[in-house]
Amino acid sequence: MKKTKKTVMTAALFAAAMNLVPSGAVEAVVSNDDMGTVFAADEPDSESVVGEVENDFQGVYGPPWMMLPESQWRGDVYEDGVIDAYDMVELRKKLLNGTESDWDAKRADVNGDGEVGISDMVMLQKYLMGQIDGFTEKAETQTTESTSGIKTEIVTTTKTVPVPVYGPPSMFD
Amino acid sequence: MLDVNIKKEHMKTLEAYRAGLMIKPQLRHLFLELTLRCNEKCLHCGSSCGDVSSEELTAQQYAKFLAEVKGDFGTKDKMLCITGGEPLLRKDFFDIMAAAHELGFRWGMTSNATLIDDSTARELKRVGMGTISVSIDGLEETHDAFRRTHGGWQRAMNGIESLLRVGGFKHVQVTTVVTHQNIGQLDELYKIFNEMEIDSWRIINIEPIGRAKQHADLLLTPEDYRYMFEYIRNKRIAGEPVTYGCSHYLGMEYEREVRDWYYLCTAGTYIASIMANGDITACLDIERRPEFIQGNILTDRFKDVWENKFEIFRKNLSEENEKCRICAEKCRCHGDSYHSWDFDNHEPQVCFKDILF
């Protein structure tokens, strides 16, 4: 049976909850050959996974991410519960190699236009640089030029309204 | 066990969400029962399928209906769930699914896989099948006896191998219906499936519906249930892609631990189904009573039915009897799954109170 990042994270979650020695367990699973394609070399060290589970990744601890409000997972392309530079790396991979699933695509569709493209990278970059404070359906960028020739880029956004997505995923359940 | 306080918090959010969903449903899963005919005669079949005559819609009628659904709802976030009977028994199966694929629908199928070889698997890929769930209900002898089909196990396993060999599907799942007779075989089955490149193994209990009602000896005992849920949880602790199905409220101990989501029966709120004859209902596992037929796609516009009928599925069953009404868990279980509700006695046929919680 195929192991995925999700099954590994689930195991790590249980390990943390049961106060086992989770880092070793997680490392063992992560170092499994089958996981080679899931955890690429330029991603975080496996040692940090448990800490993320315990401290940050409440999405695993609670409902699966697809059950959380959209505002809590859009842009979290790396699926670790936080939006940071790793998501930019992962998004670049998706652009080059394509997305693996529909949910995968939803996470990567940062601007919510139904497609994964370069505009998603632009928006994610702006978010990481603090130029916008959230992902919207469409952020509008307006460039103005003062009389002295200084260009100013104004990004207009509205906060994303959370849209809860509950229920079983689109399988057969 | 995971953190109970966090679970409670999430379930509270879910309760509020469910209340909203009852008022404003969101069509997501549209089940199409292509036929009642089946080349197997399973003892647990909820639809009593088998060697029976089946009133069926034509490929053209499906194409017209799906075009209408696309026009009314779009195809984004919609999934067609193809079921039967055995859908592949239809000679025009690939015509129907090619039309659905061309319209842009995502689709998956439940099948016994006995009719799948490499050539069929390639055709399934061609017409856009994304996911498939194949039934394996025990080791060979048990499976064949349970499904009353000599050689069924081997043909099903060959079918799965073909699907994996051809590849390119988003998800190939095996589903096992656990009975009192096969529950002791889970470990042996795991060893077999673990050697295969399937994406997940779904373990579900036999339900007291359809033909299974006549086979009380197959139903699980309280000890069986506890064993099954503990088995699933232990596999997930080990990082295996094993999951329970969507049915039943499991209590604080097992909710979110044996599946990736909390219990929420979405019959009639996310799910609508078209029976083989075109009748519209919520979930195909629900007892087939006249009052649950909300319309027929040959005479009614599906959108009108979905938006203006279906009230019977969008209510709290837990208000219908005293036992549920005073139960502390009713805000989380709401009377449990619609398909296992006893509509004569107004009580759940499956309730895990005093078994799991």
Interface residues (C-beta under 8 A of the other chain):
Chain A: M1 K2 K3 T4 K6 T7 V8 T10 A11 L13 F14 A15 A17 M18 V29 Q58 Y61 G62 P63 P64 M66 M67 S101 D102 G114 P164 Y166 G167 P168 P169 S170 M171 F172 D173
Chain B: M1 L2 D3 I6 K7 E9 H10 T13 L14 Y17 R18 L21 R28 H29 K76 M79 C81 R106 G108 T110 T131 S133 K170 H171 Q173 T175 F193 N194 M196 E197 I198 D199 S200 W201 R202 R236 I237 A238 G239 E240 P241 V242 G245 C246 R256 E257 R259 D260 W261 Y262 L264 T266 Y270
